[in-house]
Amino acid sequence: MKVTVIVHPNSKKPRVEKDLLGTLNVYVSAPPLEGKANKATIEALADYFQTSKSQVKLISGAKSKHKIFENMII
């Protein structure tokens, strides 16, 4: 299942929120440097979907706020 995500790095309160269009807004406290925000986003999505981190893959948008992730539920 592919999920559209908007990442908000350097947030004071990390959380995952769903907007009216079905897009997930992920707020992470990690800075957007050296992939730290991407790793924190993967951890947040794994918690949100109650799956392991290895089953959440970044498909596109590695250097953008707008990202597409795939949840590999078997």
C-alpha positions in Angstrom: 0.0 0.0 0.0 1.4 3.4 -1.0 1.0 6.3 1.3 1.5 10.0 0.5 3.3 11.8 3.4 4.2 15.4 4.1 7.1 15.6 6.6 7.6 18.4 9.0 11.1 18.2 10.5 12.3 20.0 13.7 8.9 19.7 15.3 8.6 20.1 19.0 5.9 17.5 19.4 6.4 14.4 17.1 3.1 13.0 15.9 1.2 11.6 12.8 -2.0 13.3 11.7 -4.3 12.5 8.8 -5.8 15.4 6.9 -9.1 15.5 5.0 -7.6 14.4 1.7 -6.1 11.3 3.2 -2.5 12.6 3.3 -0.5 11.9 6.4 1.3 14.8 8.0 4.3 13.4 10.0 5.9 15.7 12.5 9.4 14.6 13.6 11.9 16.2 15.9 14.9 15.2 13.7 16.6 17.8 11.5 16.4 17.4 7.7 20.1 16.6 7.5 21.9 13.4 6.3 18.6 11.5 6.1 17.8 11.8 9.8 14.3 13.1 9.2 13.7 10.2 6.7 14.7 7.7 9.3 12.5 9.3 12.0 9.6 9.3 9.5 10.0 5.6 8.9 10.0 4.9 12.6 6.9 7.1 13.1 5.1 5.3 10.2 6.0 1.9 11.5 4.5 2.8 14.9 1.4 4.3 13.2 0.8 1.2 11.1 1.9 -1.1 13.9 4.5 -2.9 11.7 8.3 -3.2 11.7 10.6 -0.5 10.3 11.9 -2.9 7.7 8.5 -3.1 6.1 8.2 0.7 5.5 10.1 1.8 2.3 10.7 5.3 1.0 9.7 5.2 -2.7 10.2 8.8 -3.8 10.9 12.3 -2.3 14.1 11.6 -0.4 15.0 15.3 -0.5 11.5 16.8 -0.4 8.8 17.4 2.2 6.4 15.5 0.0 7.2 11.8 0.1 5.7 8.5 -1.0 6.2 5.5 1.3 5.2 1.9 0.7 4.1 -0.3 3.6 5.0 -3.9 2.7 2.4 -5.8 4.7 2.7 -9.5 4.0 
